[in-house]
Amino acid sequence: MPSVDNHNQRMIPPELPKDEALRQKAVEKYQLLDTIPEESYDNITAMMAYICDVPISLITLLDQDRNFLKSHHGVDISESPREISFCGHAINAEEDITVIEDAREDERFQGNPLVTDFQAIFYAGVPLVDPSGFKLGTICVYDHKPRKLNQEQIRALKAMSKQVVNLFDQRYKNFQLMSLQEQLMGRNEELKKFAATVSHDLKSPLANISALTDMIENESKGKLSEEAHLYLTHLRSSSNQLRRYIDGMLEFYKSDELVGRKVEKVVVEDLMHDLEEMGFNEPNALLKFESNKKQVRLNKAAIMQILLNLVVNGLKYNSKQDRLITIKINANKTMNHFEVSDNGDGMPEQFMKKAFDLFSIEGRKDRKGELGTGIGLATVKKLVESLGGTIAVESKPDIGTTFTFDTFNA
């Protein structure tokens, strides 16, 4: 780093801006100080050196007592003392560009080691101004001889200063998104722990309520009034509904774990068999599979959960004597397209817009006379989107419902 200890002290160090404390915070928020070179910035300095026909081009950030060079084309140093920096003067200027044609004739740089030792004779710098108006540093060019810039070169420097700040802001927004993502992940983990705790603490009492209800009903046959029987039925139904909510919430928060599984080759016939084994053992129900390939690449655990939810949903809300679920798969090199259709009761048009919203229920009871929880389809959407896909639904009352979704297979 250049030093001023043994040089003529007639040089005039740049003054600190009046808003220096706030300006310093603006510099630090981008977390660029002491970072390694990056191609996006180095490309800019190389291009500016070419456009301005100079040997040196820099992107600088004015730190507390130094001038940090985020990108340095034509020199090997990564920082210099702020007190000898040309950029320190440039950020104090009212003009939007500072041009010093011959620093040897400028009293501010008499005895400056950048001039005497490094032959920094010509300088042109444009401040890097953030959206709040703080001047963070400069994009600048140097030459070892006196010279001028033409209007096209000046316009290029000014335009590129805005592009550099855009890169800074993009970096800052990425940091904000990463921070938000970490916060959301933390909150999600807390919710998962809470759901697991609630599930553990409530399932046992709910099981006891159901068991006691059955015992009271069995031991009191012929002794209870019709009203008492209704109370017991309501108690059993309420405890079962609460248990379904608990199971659904656990499934919703555990769905992220399925997405982490690897994509694998799966035989379609095996997929159909596994699906039948897991949730398709009801009478008068038929499951049909159609696929353009015998093998498909997919996240089996996540896809099985999605299909199982859709199949169970299609069976539950189907009051017809013969129930049919058809699953079609159309796979290519990058995507798998799924279509799950049923011949069930369908959905009203106004409900389809919020069918995938958490806790959104239509109000109809299923074949067992139970209300839904509004969690299953929300879980399906969450899984599909986590796999990089989208899901849609079409439905007609008394005709059936079709869900279509896509997932990446790589």
Disulfide bonds with the S-S distance in Angstrom:
none
